[in-house]
Amino acid sequence: MKTIREKIRYLNEKGATVMFSSHILSEVQALCNRVCVIDKGHLVAEDTIENLNRKLHIKPKLIIKVRETTKISAGELEGIDGVDEVEVKDNEIAIICDGNRKLQIMEDKNMGIVIEDFRTIEPSVEDVFVKLLEGEK
């Protein structure tokens, strides 16, 4: 598949439009600038992944790993502007929030905890697909 991906990218860089159909969403994510979701023969959505995330209100997840088991409750963090959902488990805090607020949230709510690591999980094509098809039910 690597050789095929390289050829598809090469053709696209040369200006060719490549129509790529796949149920393997990680491949779609890796190769496509724009996506088209078709369900039961009907076009459900077509746009860039970033624009679809914005339109569908799919936000990134901020994962914060703290040194010790945290005493911060989800309720303390859910009241912050831009935070939609919080899950606190042992020494990990998962926050679904506006992408432009990630660092500010970490600074605002340090609360004396020692942050060992953090990472962001950006929304994927799979998230878009699931959200679109949820609306169909």
Secondary structure, 3 states (H helix, E strand, C coil): CHHHHHHHHHHHHCCCCCCCCCCCHHHHHHHCCEEEEEECCEEEEEEEHHHHHHHCCCCCEEEEEECCCCCCCHHHHHCCCCEEEEEEECCEEEEEECHHHHHHHHHHCCCCCCEEEEEEECCCHHHHHHHHHHCCC
